[in-house]
Amino acid sequence: MRVDPILLVEDSEDERLLARRALKRSIGDYPIIAVANGQEAIDHLFSPNPAQCLTPKVVILDLKMPKMGGLEVLKAIRSNPRTSALPVVILTSSKEHRDLVDCYQSGANSYVQKPVDSTEYSETIAVIGRYWATINERAQIQE
């Protein structure tokens, strides 16, 4: 049985490493694809090669990134029929109310502020991963 991966989109290498470790502790050997920016996320999600097209179980998406920000990625996900129902969790250090509103209006499923403390960050990632990857039921959209 194929297990759809978690797509982690985070520009900080340290935070990607912490997140991978937390997810491994929380959900074991669940497949995780980690990319460093929004453009890499788009490349994975919308590859022109159908065999390489990725439909993750959930996208954990940083908001403020170089090349392409998380809000742009979220809008691209929502505008494509194949990915429109894909769960997207915004994980950000932004405390701006406008960012929160923009993300929910653009279709985010969840908006989580990153804890500054690395232990709390790891615990938050573990909870996000466990819920969205193993508990939540994702809708499968047929084209």
Phi and psi in radians as a Rosetta constraint file:
Dihedral C 1 N 2 CA 2 C 2 CIRCULARHARMONIC -1.342 0.35
Dihedral N 2 CA 2 C 2 N 3 CIRCULARHARMONIC 2.357 0.35
Dihedral C 2 N 3 CA 3 C 3 CIRCULARHARMONIC -1.899 0.35
Dihedral N 3 CA 3 C 3 N 4 CIRCULARHARMONIC 2.138 0.35
Dihedral C 3 N 4 CA 4 C 4 CIRCULARHARMONIC -1.219 0.35
Dihedral N 4 CA 4 C 4 N 5 CIRCULARHARMONIC 2.380 0.35
Dihedral C 4 N 5 CA 5 C 5 CIRCULARHARMONIC -1.380 0.35
Dihedral N 5 CA 5 C 5 N 6 CIRCULARHARMONIC 2.948 0.35
Dihedral C 5 N 6 CA 6 C 6 CIRCULARHARMONIC -1.551 0.35
Dihedral N 6 CA 6 C 6 N 7 CIRCULARHARMONIC 2.359 0.35
Dihedral C 6 N 7 CA 7 C 7 CIRCULARHARMONIC -1.816 0.35
Dihedral N 7 CA 7 C 7 N 8 CIRCULARHARMONIC 1.993 0.35
Dihedral C 7 N 8 CA 8 C 8 CIRCULARHARMONIC -1.793 0.35
Dihedral N 8 CA 8 C 8 N 9 CIRCULARHARMONIC 2.106 0.35
Dihedral C 8 N 9 CA 9 C 9 CIRCULARHARMONIC -2.044 0.35
Dihedral N 9 CA 9 C 9 N 10 CIRCULARHARMONIC 1.833 0.35
Dihedral C 9 N 10 CA 10 C 10 CIRCULARHARMONIC -2.611 0.35
Dihedral N 10 CA 10 C 10 N 11 CIRCULARHARMONIC 2.209 0.35
Dihedral C 10 N 11 CA 11 C 11 CIRCULARHARMONIC -1.399 0.35
Dihedral N 11 CA 11 C 11 N 12 CIRCULARHARMONIC -0.344 0.35
Dihedral C 11 N 12 CA 12 C 12 CIRCULARHARMONIC -1.481 0.35
Dihedral N 12 CA 12 C 12 N 13 CIRCULARHARMONIC 2.069 0.35
Dihedral C 12 N 13 CA 13 C 13 CIRCULARHARMONIC -1.061 0.35
Dihedral N 13 CA 13 C 13 N 14 CIRCULARHARMONIC -0.696 0.35
Dihedral C 13 N 14 CA 14 C 14 CIRCULARHARMONIC -1.095 0.35
Dihedral N 14 CA 14 C 14 N 15 CIRCULARHARMONIC -0.741 0.35
Dihedral C 14 N 15 CA 15 C 15 CIRCULARHARMONIC -1.221 0.35
Dihedral N 15 CA 15 C 15 N 16 CIRCULARHARMONIC -0.601 0.35
Dihedral C 15 N 16 CA 16 C 16 CIRCULARHARMONIC -1.085 0.35
Dihedral N 16 CA 16 C 16 N 17 CIRCULARHARMONIC -0.764 0.35
Dihedral C 16 N 17 CA 17 C 17 CIRCULARHARMONIC -1.109 0.35
Dihedral N 17 CA 17 C 17 N 18 CIRCULARHARMONIC -0.830 0.35
Dihedral C 17 N 18 CA 18 C 18 CIRCULARHARMONIC -1.029 0.35
Dihedral N 18 CA 18 C 18 N 19 CIRCULARHARMONIC -0.751 0.35
Dihedral C 18 N 19 CA 19 C 19 CIRCULARHARMONIC -1.121 0.35
Dihedral N 19 CA 19 C 19 N 20 CIRCULARHARMONIC -0.780 0.35
Dihedral C 19 N 20 CA 20 C 20 CIRCULARHARMONIC -1.016 0.35
Dihedral N 20 CA 20 C 20 N 21 CIRCULARHARMONIC -0.791 0.35
Dihedral C 20 N 21 CA 21 C 21 CIRCULARHARMONIC -1.090 0.35
Dihedral N 21 CA 21 C 21 N 22 CIRCULARHARMONIC -0.770 0.35
Dihedral C 21 N 22 CA 22 C 22 CIRCULARHARMONIC -1.126 0.35
Dihedral N 22 CA 22 C 22 N 23 CIRCULARHARMONIC -0.737 0.35
Dihedral C 22 N 23 CA 23 C 23 CIRCULARHARMONIC -1.154 0.35
Dihedral N 23 CA 23 C 23 N 24 CIRCULARHARMONIC -0.688 0.35
Dihedral C 23 N 24 CA 24 C 24 CIRCULARHARMONIC -1.088 0.35
Dihedral N 24 CA 24 C 24 N 25 CIRCULARHARMONIC -0.757 0.35
Dihedral C 24 N 25 CA 25 C 25 CIRCULARHARMONIC -1.129 0.35
Dihedral N 25 CA 25 C 25 N 26 CIRCULARHARMONIC -0.638 0.35
Dihedral C 25 N 26 CA 26 C 26 CIRCULARHARMONIC -1.403 0.35
Dihedral N 26 CA 26 C 26 N 27 CIRCULARHARMONIC -0.756 0.35
Dihedral C 26 N 27 CA 27 C 27 CIRCULARHARMONIC -2.227 0.35
Dihedral N 27 CA 27 C 27 N 28 CIRCULARHARMONIC 0.300 0.35
Dihedral C 27 N 28 CA 28 C 28 CIRCULARHARMONIC 1.222 0.35
Dihedral N 28 CA 28 C 28 N 29 CIRCULARHARMONIC -2.424 0.35
Dihedral C 28 N 29 CA 29 C 29 CIRCULARHARMONIC -1.501 0.35
Dihedral N 29 CA 29 C 29 N 30 CIRCULARHARMONIC 0.505 0.35
Dihedral C 29 N 30 CA 30 C 30 CIRCULARHARMONIC -1.031 0.35
Dihedral N 30 CA 30 C 30 N 31 CIRCULARHARMONIC 2.374 0.35
Dihedral C 30 N 31 CA 31 C 31 CIRCULARHARMONIC -1.182 0.35
Dihedral N 31 CA 31 C 31 N 32 CIRCULARHARMONIC 2.344 0.35
Dihedral C 31 N 32 CA 32 C 32 CIRCULARHARMONIC -2.266 0.35
Dihedral N 32 CA 32 C 32 N 33 CIRCULARHARMONIC 2.261 0.35
Dihedral C 32 N 33 CA 33 C 33 CIRCULARHARMONIC -1.947 0.35
Dihedral N 33 CA 33 C 33 N 34 CIRCULARHARMONIC 2.108 0.35
Dihedral C 33 N 34 CA 34 C 34 CIRCULARHARMONIC -1.971 0.35
Dihedral N 34 CA 34 C 34 N 35 CIRCULARHARMONIC 2.239 0.35
Dihedral C 34 N 35 CA 35 C 35 CIRCULARHARMONIC -2.185 0.35
Dihedral N 35 CA 35 C 35 N 36 CIRCULARHARMONIC 2.771 0.35
Dihedral C 35 N 36 CA 36 C 36 CIRCULARHARMONIC -1.677 0.35
Dihedral N 36 CA 36 C 36 N 37 CIRCULARHARMONIC -0.129 0.35
Dihedral C 36 N 37 CA 37 C 37 CIRCULARHARMONIC -2.821 0.35
Dihedral N 37 CA 37 C 37 N 38 CIRCULARHARMONIC 2.996 0.35
Dihedral C 37 N 38 CA 38 C 38 CIRCULARHARMONIC -1.109 0.35
Dihedral N 38 CA 38 C 38 N 39 CIRCULARHARMONIC -0.630 0.35
Dihedral C 38 N 39 CA 39 C 39 CIRCULARHARMONIC -1.117 0.35
Dihedral N 39 CA 39 C 39 N 40 CIRCULARHARMONIC -0.704 0.35
Dihedral C 39 N 40 CA 40 C 40 CIRCULARHARMONIC -1.113 0.35
Dihedral N 40 CA 40 C 40 N 41 CIRCULARHARMONIC -0.631 0.35
Dihedral C 40 N 41 CA 41 C 41 CIRCULARHARMONIC -1.112 0.35
Dihedral N 41 CA 41 C 41 N 42 CIRCULARHARMONIC -0.799 0.35
Dihedral C 41 N 42 CA 42 C 42 CIRCULARHARMONIC -1.064 0.35
Dihedral N 42 CA 42 C 42 N 43 CIRCULARHARMONIC -0.745 0.35
Dihedral C 42 N 43 CA 43 C 43 CIRCULARHARMONIC -1.032 0.35
Dihedral N 43 CA 43 C 43 N 44 CIRCULARHARMONIC -0.708 0.35
Dihedral C 43 N 44 CA 44 C 44 CIRCULARHARMONIC -1.231 0.35
Dihedral N 44 CA 44 C 44 N 45 CIRCULARHARMONIC -0.737 0.35
Dihedral C 44 N 45 CA 45 C 45 CIRCULARHARMONIC -1.268 0.35
Dihedral N 45 CA 45 C 45 N 46 CIRCULARHARMONIC -0.604 0.35
Dihedral C 45 N 46 CA 46 C 46 CIRCULARHARMONIC -2.175 0.35
Dihedral N 46 CA 46 C 46 N 47 CIRCULARHARMONIC 0.727 0.35
Dihedral C 46 N 47 CA 47 C 47 CIRCULARHARMONIC -1.006 0.35
Dihedral N 47 CA 47 C 47 N 48 CIRCULARHARMONIC 2.425 0.35
Dihedral C 47 N 48 CA 48 C 48 CIRCULARHARMONIC -1.195 0.35
Dihedral N 48 CA 48 C 48 N 49 CIRCULARHARMONIC -0.287 0.35
Dihedral C 48 N 49 CA 49 C 49 CIRCULARHARMONIC -1.593 0.35
Dihedral N 49 CA 49 C 49 N 50 CIRCULARHARMONIC 1.885 0.35
Dihedral C 49 N 50 CA 50 C 50 CIRCULARHARMONIC -0.974 0.35
Dihedral N 50 CA 50 C 50 N 51 CIRCULARHARMONIC -0.526 0.35
Dihedral C 50 N 51 CA 51 C 51 CIRCULARHARMONIC -1.185 0.35
Dihedral N 51 CA 51 C 51 N 52 CIRCULARHARMONIC -0.414 0.35
Dihedral C 51 N 52 CA 52 C 52 CIRCULARHARMONIC -1.765 0.35
Dihedral N 52 CA 52 C 52 N 53 CIRCULARHARMONIC 0.016 0.35
Dihedral C 52 N 53 CA 53 C 53 CIRCULARHARMONIC -1.138 0.35
Dihedral N 53 CA 53 C 53 N 54 CIRCULARHARMONIC 2.291 0.35
Dihedral C 53 N 54 CA 54 C 54 CIRCULARHARMONIC -1.834 0.35
Dihedral N 54 CA 54 C 54 N 55 CIRCULARHARMONIC 2.245 0.35
Dihedral C 54 N 55 CA 55 C 55 CIRCULARHARMONIC -2.127 0.35
Dihedral N 55 CA 55 C 55 N 56 CIRCULARHARMONIC 1.614 0.35
Dihedral C 55 N 56 CA 56 C 56 CIRCULARHARMONIC -1.268 0.35
Dihedral N 56 CA 56 C 56 N 57 CIRCULARHARMONIC 2.854 0.35
Dihedral C 56 N 57 CA 57 C 57 CIRCULARHARMONIC -1.207 0.35
Dihedral N 57 CA 57 C 57 N 58 CIRCULARHARMONIC -0.643 0.35
Dihedral C 57 N 58 CA 58 C 58 CIRCULARHARMONIC -2.741 0.35
Dihedral N 58 CA 58 C 58 N 59 CIRCULARHARMONIC 2.619 0.35
Dihedral C 58 N 59 CA 59 C 59 CIRCULARHARMONIC -1.926 0.35
Dihedral N 59 CA 59 C 59 N 60 CIRCULARHARMONIC 2.146 0.35
Dihedral C 59 N 60 CA 60 C 60 CIRCULARHARMONIC -1.762 0.35
Dihedral N 60 CA 60 C 60 N 61 CIRCULARHARMONIC 1.974 0.35
Dihedral C 60 N 61 CA 61 C 61 CIRCULARHARMONIC -2.145 0.35
Dihedral N 61 CA 61 C 61 N 62 CIRCULARHARMONIC 2.079 0.35
Dihedral C 61 N 62 CA 62 C 62 CIRCULARHARMONIC -1.208 0.35
Dihedral N 62 CA 62 C 62 N 63 CIRCULARHARMONIC 2.626 0.35
Dihedral C 62 N 63 CA 63 C 63 CIRCULARHARMONIC -1.584 0.35
Dihedral N 63 CA 63 C 63 N 64 CIRCULARHARMONIC -0.818 0.35
Dihedral C 63 N 64 CA 64 C 64 CIRCULARHARMONIC -1.757 0.35
Dihedral N 64 CA 64 C 64 N 65 CIRCULARHARMONIC 1.833 0.35
Dihedral C 64 N 65 CA 65 C 65 CIRCULARHARMONIC -2.461 0.35
Dihedral N 65 CA 65 C 65 N 66 CIRCULARHARMONIC 2.734 0.35
Dihedral C 65 N 66 CA 66 C 66 CIRCULARHARMONIC -1.297 0.35
Dihedral N 66 CA 66 C 66 N 67 CIRCULARHARMONIC 2.902 0.35
Dihedral C 66 N 67 CA 67 C 67 CIRCULARHARMONIC 1.245 0.35
Dihedral N 67 CA 67 C 67 N 68 CIRCULARHARMONIC -1.020 0.35
Dihedral C 67 N 68 CA 68 C 68 CIRCULARHARMONIC -2.643 0.35
Dihedral N 68 CA 68 C 68 N 69 CIRCULARHARMONIC 2.153 0.35
Dihedral C 68 N 69 CA 69 C 69 CIRCULARHARMONIC -1.324 0.35
Dihedral N 69 CA 69 C 69 N 70 CIRCULARHARMONIC 2.883 0.35
Dihedral C 69 N 70 CA 70 C 70 CIRCULARHARMONIC -1.082 0.35
Dihedral N 70 CA 70 C 70 N 71 CIRCULARHARMONIC -0.618 0.35
Dihedral C 70 N 71 CA 71 C 71 CIRCULARHARMONIC -1.137 0.35
Dihedral N 71 CA 71 C 71 N 72 CIRCULARHARMONIC -0.672 0.35
Dihedral C 71 N 72 CA 72 C 72 CIRCULARHARMONIC -1.128 0.35
Dihedral N 72 CA 72 C 72 N 73 CIRCULARHARMONIC -0.714 0.35
Dihedral C 72 N 73 CA 73 C 73 CIRCULARHARMONIC -1.115 0.35
Dihedral N 73 CA 73 C 73 N 74 CIRCULARHARMONIC -0.792 0.35
Dihedral C 73 N 74 CA 74 C 74 CIRCULARHARMONIC -1.004 0.35
Dihedral N 74 CA 74 C 74 N 75 CIRCULARHARMONIC -0.792 0.35
Dihedral C 74 N 75 CA 75 C 75 CIRCULARHARMONIC -1.116 0.35
Dihedral N 75 CA 75 C 75 N 76 CIRCULARHARMONIC -0.660 0.35
Dihedral C 75 N 76 CA 76 C 76 CIRCULARHARMONIC -1.145 0.35
Dihedral N 76 CA 76 C 76 N 77 CIRCULARHARMONIC -0.704 0.35
Dihedral C 76 N 77 CA 77 C 77 CIRCULARHARMONIC -1.087 0.35
Dihedral N 77 CA 77 C 77 N 78 CIRCULARHARMONIC -0.809 0.35
Dihedral C 77 N 78 CA 78 C 78 CIRCULARHARMONIC -1.221 0.35
Dihedral N 78 CA 78 C 78 N 79 CIRCULARHARMONIC -0.451 0.35
Dihedral C 78 N 79 CA 79 C 79 CIRCULARHARMONIC -1.491 0.35
Dihedral N 79 CA 79 C 79 N 80 CIRCULARHARMONIC -0.123 0.35
Dihedral C 79 N 80 CA 80 C 80 CIRCULARHARMONIC -1.797 0.35
Dihedral N 80 CA 80 C 80 N 81 CIRCULARHARMONIC 2.199 0.35
Dihedral C 80 N 81 CA 81 C 81 CIRCULARHARMONIC -0.996 0.35
Dihedral N 81 CA 81 C 81 N 82 CIRCULARHARMONIC -0.565 0.35
Dihedral C 81 N 82 CA 82 C 82 CIRCULARHARMONIC -1.226 0.35
Dihedral N 82 CA 82 C 82 N 83 CIRCULARHARMONIC -0.497 0.35
Dihedral C 82 N 83 CA 83 C 83 CIRCULARHARMONIC -2.034 0.35
Dihedral N 83 CA 83 C 83 N 84 CIRCULARHARMONIC 0.066 0.35
Dihedral C 83 N 84 CA 84 C 84 CIRCULARHARMONIC -1.047 0.35
Dihedral N 84 CA 84 C 84 N 85 CIRCULARHARMONIC -0.498 0.35
Dihedral C 84 N 85 CA 85 C 85 CIRCULARHARMONIC -1.738 0.35
Dihedral N 85 CA 85 C 85 N 86 CIRCULARHARMONIC 0.081 0.35
Dihedral C 85 N 86 CA 86 C 86 CIRCULARHARMONIC -1.119 0.35
Dihedral N 86 CA 86 C 86 N 87 CIRCULARHARMONIC 2.222 0.35
Dihedral C 86 N 87 CA 87 C 87 CIRCULARHARMONIC -1.134 0.35
Dihedral N 87 CA 87 C 87 N 88 CIRCULARHARMONIC 2.306 0.35
Dihedral C 87 N 88 CA 88 C 88 CIRCULARHARMONIC -2.241 0.35
Dihedral N 88 CA 88 C 88 N 89 CIRCULARHARMONIC 2.136 0.35
Dihedral C 88 N 89 CA 89 C 89 CIRCULARHARMONIC -1.879 0.35
Dihedral N 89 CA 89 C 89 N 90 CIRCULARHARMONIC 2.091 0.35
Dihedral C 89 N 90 CA 90 C 90 CIRCULARHARMONIC -1.478 0.35
Dihedral N 90 CA 90 C 90 N 91 CIRCULARHARMONIC 2.178 0.35
Dihedral C 90 N 91 CA 91 C 91 CIRCULARHARMONIC -2.126 0.35
Dihedral N 91 CA 91 C 91 N 92 CIRCULARHARMONIC 1.907 0.35
Dihedral C 91 N 92 CA 92 C 92 CIRCULARHARMONIC -2.488 0.35
Dihedral N 92 CA 92 C 92 N 93 CIRCULARHARMONIC 2.742 0.35
Dihedral C 92 N 93 CA 93 C 93 CIRCULARHARMONIC -1.571 0.35
Dihedral N 93 CA 93 C 93 N 94 CIRCULARHARMONIC -0.091 0.35
Dihedral C 93 N 94 CA 94 C 94 CIRCULARHARMONIC -1.157 0.35
Dihedral N 94 CA 94 C 94 N 95 CIRCULARHARMONIC 2.324 0.35
Dihedral C 94 N 95 CA 95 C 95 CIRCULARHARMONIC -1.899 0.35
Dihedral N 95 CA 95 C 95 N 96 CIRCULARHARMONIC 0.203 0.35
Dihedral C 95 N 96 CA 96 C 96 CIRCULARHARMONIC -1.329 0.35
Dihedral N 96 CA 96 C 96 N 97 CIRCULARHARMONIC 2.153 0.35
Dihedral C 96 N 97 CA 97 C 97 CIRCULARHARMONIC -1.039 0.35
Dihedral N 97 CA 97 C 97 N 98 CIRCULARHARMONIC -0.638 0.35
Dihedral C 97 N 98 CA 98 C 98 CIRCULARHARMONIC -1.046 0.35
Dihedral N 98 CA 98 C 98 N 99 CIRCULARHARMONIC -0.689 0.35
Dihedral C 98 N 99 CA 99 C 99 CIRCULARHARMONIC -1.100 0.35
Dihedral N 99 CA 99 C 99 N 100 CIRCULARHARMONIC -0.762 0.35
Dihedral C 99 N 100 CA 100 C 100 CIRCULARHARMONIC -1.023 0.35
Dihedral N 100 CA 100 C 100 N 101 CIRCULARHARMONIC -0.873 0.35
Dihedral C 100 N 101 CA 101 C 101 CIRCULARHARMONIC -1.103 0.35
Dihedral N 101 CA 101 C 101 N 102 CIRCULARHARMONIC -0.823 0.35
Dihedral C 101 N 102 CA 102 C 102 CIRCULARHARMONIC -1.025 0.35
Dihedral N 102 CA 102 C 102 N 103 CIRCULARHARMONIC -0.725 0.35
Dihedral C 102 N 103 CA 103 C 103 CIRCULARHARMONIC -1.150 0.35
Dihedral N 103 CA 103 C 103 N 104 CIRCULARHARMONIC -0.806 0.35
Dihedral C 103 N 104 CA 104 C 104 CIRCULARHARMONIC -1.165 0.35
Dihedral N 104 CA 104 C 104 N 105 CIRCULARHARMONIC -0.683 0.35
Dihedral C 104 N 105 CA 105 C 105 CIRCULARHARMONIC -1.158 0.35
Dihedral N 105 CA 105 C 105 N 106 CIRCULARHARMONIC -0.425 0.35
Dihedral C 105 N 106 CA 106 C 106 CIRCULARHARMONIC -1.590 0.35
Dihedral N 106 CA 106 C 106 N 107 CIRCULARHARMONIC -0.016 0.35
Dihedral C 106 N 107 CA 107 C 107 CIRCULARHARMONIC 1.866 0.35
Dihedral N 107 CA 107 C 107 N 108 CIRCULARHARMONIC 0.268 0.35
Dihedral C 107 N 108 CA 108 C 108 CIRCULARHARMONIC -1.095 0.35
Dihedral N 108 CA 108 C 108 N 109 CIRCULARHARMONIC 2.526 0.35
Dihedral C 108 N 109 CA 109 C 109 CIRCULARHARMONIC -1.536 0.35
Dihedral N 109 CA 109 C 109 N 110 CIRCULARHARMONIC -0.416 0.35
Dihedral C 109 N 110 CA 110 C 110 CIRCULARHARMONIC -2.761 0.35
Dihedral N 110 CA 110 C 110 N 111 CIRCULARHARMONIC 2.628 0.35
Dihedral C 110 N 111 CA 111 C 111 CIRCULARHARMONIC -2.328 0.35
Dihedral N 111 CA 111 C 111 N 112 CIRCULARHARMONIC 2.028 0.35
Dihedral C 111 N 112 CA 112 C 112 CIRCULARHARMONIC -2.180 0.35
Dihedral N 112 CA 112 C 112 N 113 CIRCULARHARMONIC 2.239 0.35
Dihedral C 112 N 113 CA 113 C 113 CIRCULARHARMONIC -1.419 0.35
Dihedral N 113 CA 113 C 113 N 114 CIRCULARHARMONIC 2.324 0.35
Dihedral C 113 N 114 CA 114 C 114 CIRCULARHARMONIC -1.183 0.35
Dihedral N 114 CA 114 C 114 N 115 CIRCULARHARMONIC 2.207 0.35
Dihedral C 114 N 115 CA 115 C 115 CIRCULARHARMONIC -1.170 0.35
Dihedral N 115 CA 115 C 115 N 116 CIRCULARHARMONIC 2.548 0.35
Dihedral C 115 N 116 CA 116 C 116 CIRCULARHARMONIC -1.307 0.35
Dihedral N 116 CA 116 C 116 N 117 CIRCULARHARMONIC -0.668 0.35
Dihedral C 116 N 117 CA 117 C 117 CIRCULARHARMONIC -1.223 0.35
Dihedral N 117 CA 117 C 117 N 118 CIRCULARHARMONIC 2.289 0.35
Dihedral C 117 N 118 CA 118 C 118 CIRCULARHARMONIC -1.130 0.35
Dihedral N 118 CA 118 C 118 N 119 CIRCULARHARMONIC -0.576 0.35
Dihedral C 118 N 119 CA 119 C 119 CIRCULARHARMONIC -1.185 0.35
Dihedral N 119 CA 119 C 119 N 120 CIRCULARHARMONIC -0.778 0.35
Dihedral C 119 N 120 CA 120 C 120 CIRCULARHARMONIC -1.149 0.35
Dihedral N 120 CA 120 C 120 N 121 CIRCULARHARMONIC -0.655 0.35
Dihedral C 120 N 121 CA 121 C 121 CIRCULARHARMONIC -1.045 0.35
Dihedral N 121 CA 121 C 121 N 122 CIRCULARHARMONIC -0.838 0.35
Dihedral C 121 N 122 CA 122 C 122 CIRCULARHARMONIC -1.064 0.35
Dihedral N 122 CA 122 C 122 N 123 CIRCULARHARMONIC -0.738 0.35
Dihedral C 122 N 123 CA 123 C 123 CIRCULARHARMONIC -1.118 0.35
Dihedral N 123 CA 123 C 123 N 124 CIRCULARHARMONIC -0.709 0.35
Dihedral C 123 N 124 CA 124 C 124 CIRCULARHARMONIC -1.106 0.35
Dihedral N 124 CA 124 C 124 N 125 CIRCULARHARMONIC -0.818 0.35
Dihedral C 124 N 125 CA 125 C 125 CIRCULARHARMONIC -1.052 0.35
Dihedral N 125 CA 125 C 125 N 126 CIRCULARHARMONIC -0.733 0.35
Dihedral C 125 N 126 CA 126 C 126 CIRCULARHARMONIC -1.052 0.35
Dihedral N 126 CA 126 C 126 N 127 CIRCULARHARMONIC -0.767 0.35
Dihedral C 126 N 127 CA 127 C 127 CIRCULARHARMONIC -1.146 0.35
Dihedral N 127 CA 127 C 127 N 128 CIRCULARHARMONIC -0.778 0.35
Dihedral C 127 N 128 CA 128 C 128 CIRCULARHARMONIC -1.022 0.35
Dihedral N 128 CA 128 C 128 N 129 CIRCULARHARMONIC -0.871 0.35
Dihedral C 128 N 129 CA 129 C 129 CIRCULARHARMONIC -1.067 0.35
Dihedral N 129 CA 129 C 129 N 130 CIRCULARHARMONIC -0.820 0.35
Dihedral C 129 N 130 CA 130 C 130 CIRCULARHARMONIC -1.066 0.35
Dihedral N 130 CA 130 C 130 N 131 CIRCULARHARMONIC -0.791 0.35
Dihedral C 130 N 131 CA 131 C 131 CIRCULARHARMONIC -1.164 0.35
Dihedral N 131 CA 131 C 131 N 132 CIRCULARHARMONIC -0.980 0.35
Dihedral C 131 N 132 CA 132 C 132 CIRCULARHARMONIC -1.267 0.35
Dihedral N 132 CA 132 C 132 N 133 CIRCULARHARMONIC -0.504 0.35
Dihedral C 132 N 133 CA 133 C 133 CIRCULARHARMONIC -1.592 0.35
Dihedral N 133 CA 133 C 133 N 134 CIRCULARHARMONIC -0.514 0.35
Dihedral C 133 N 134 CA 134 C 134 CIRCULARHARMONIC -2.082 0.35
Dihedral N 134 CA 134 C 134 N 135 CIRCULARHARMONIC -0.334 0.35
Dihedral C 134 N 135 CA 135 C 135 CIRCULARHARMONIC -1.873 0.35
Dihedral N 135 CA 135 C 135 N 136 CIRCULARHARMONIC -0.838 0.35
Dihedral C 135 N 136 CA 136 C 136 CIRCULARHARMONIC -1.115 0.35
Dihedral N 136 CA 136 C 136 N 137 CIRCULARHARMONIC 2.464 0.35
Dihedral C 136 N 137 CA 137 C 137 CIRCULARHARMONIC -1.711 0.35
Dihedral N 137 CA 137 C 137 N 138 CIRCULARHARMONIC 2.174 0.35
Dihedral C 137 N 138 CA 138 C 138 CIRCULARHARMONIC -1.691 0.35
Dihedral N 138 CA 138 C 138 N 139 CIRCULARHARMONIC 2.413 0.35
Dihedral C 138 N 139 CA 139 C 139 CIRCULARHARMONIC -1.283 0.35
Dihedral N 139 CA 139 C 139 N 140 CIRCULARHARMONIC 2.383 0.35
Dihedral C 139 N 140 CA 140 C 140 CIRCULARHARMONIC -1.749 0.35
Dihedral N 140 CA 140 C 140 N 141 CIRCULARHARMONIC 1.966 0.35
Dihedral C 140 N 141 CA 141 C 141 CIRCULARHARMONIC -1.568 0.35
Dihedral N 141 CA 141 C 141 N 142 CIRCULARHARMONIC 2.225 0.35
Dihedral C 141 N 142 CA 142 C 142 CIRCULARHARMONIC -1.664 0.35
Dihedral N 142 CA 142 C 142 N 143 CIRCULARHARMONIC 2.318 0.35
